[in-house]
Amino acid sequence: MELINTNSVRQFIIDVKPEARDFELDVTTSLFDVGALDSYTVVMLIQHLEERLDIVFDYSDLRAFNFENLESILKLLKTKYEVK
């Protein structure tokens, strides 16, 4: 399993939505408000994270607040899925 931080989460988002490279994404930027994520790209991001990190998201974790910003995604991955 690879190490993860806010930069790697940002890169995962860019992997599924290349135009997100042009967005100012700090740890608390709302990814939905700036257009980096929408319902479709969240599904793609979840699939990408599951494949890259060898995890399976629980259905109960598939809530917008867990994907609101880089910080919330990283927190979910580290606390719930014990990604290092």
C-alpha positions in Angstrom: 0.0 0.0 0.0 1.4 3.4 -0.9 1.9 6.3 1.5 -0.8 9.0 1.2 -0.9 12.7 2.0 -2.8 15.7 0.7 -0.6 16.0 -2.4 -1.3 12.4 -3.3 -5.1 12.9 -2.8 -4.8 16.0 -5.0 -3.1 13.9 -7.6 -5.8 11.2 -7.4 -8.4 13.9 -8.2 -6.3 15.2 -11.1 -6.0 11.6 -12.3 -9.8 11.3 -12.6 -10.5 14.9 -13.6 -7.4 16.4 -15.4 -8.8 19.9 -15.5 -8.7 20.0 -11.7 -5.0 20.7 -12.2 -6.0 24.3 -12.9 -8.0 24.7 -9.6 -6.5 26.2 -6.4 -6.9 23.2 -4.1 -5.7 23.7 -0.6 -6.6 21.3 2.2 -9.9 23.0 3.1 -11.1 24.1 -0.4 -14.5 22.8 -1.1 -13.9 20.4 -4.0 -17.6 20.6 -5.0 -17.7 24.4 -4.9 -14.7 24.9 -7.2 -15.9 22.1 -9.6 -13.0 19.7 -8.9 -15.6 17.0 -7.9 -19.2 16.3 -8.9 -21.3 13.2 -8.5 -19.7 11.5 -11.5 -16.1 12.3 -10.5 -16.7 11.2 -6.9 -17.6 7.8 -8.2 -14.5 7.7 -10.4 -12.4 8.9 -7.5 -13.7 6.2 -5.2 -13.0 3.5 -7.8 -9.5 5.0 -8.3 -8.8 5.1 -4.6 -10.0 1.5 -4.1 -7.8 0.2 -6.9 -4.7 2.3 -6.0 -4.9 1.8 -2.2 -6.3 -1.8 -2.2 -9.3 -0.8 -0.1 -13.1 -1.2 -0.4 -15.2 1.7 0.8 -18.2 1.0 3.1 -21.4 2.2 1.6 -21.9 4.3 4.8 -18.8 6.3 3.9 -20.1 7.4 0.5 -21.3 10.7 1.8 -20.5 14.2 0.4 -19.0 15.4 3.6 -16.3 12.7 3.4 -15.2 14.1 0.0 -15.7 17.8 0.7 -12.0 18.7 0.7 -8.6 17.2 0.6 -8.5 17.1 4.4 -11.8 15.2 4.8 -10.7 12.6 2.2 -7.3 12.1 3.9 -8.9 11.9 7.3 -11.3 9.2 6.1 -8.6 7.2 4.4 -6.3 7.4 7.4 -8.8 6.9 10.2 -11.3 4.4 8.7 -9.1 2.5 6.3 -5.8 2.9 8.1 -4.0 4.1 5.0 -0.5 5.2 6.0 
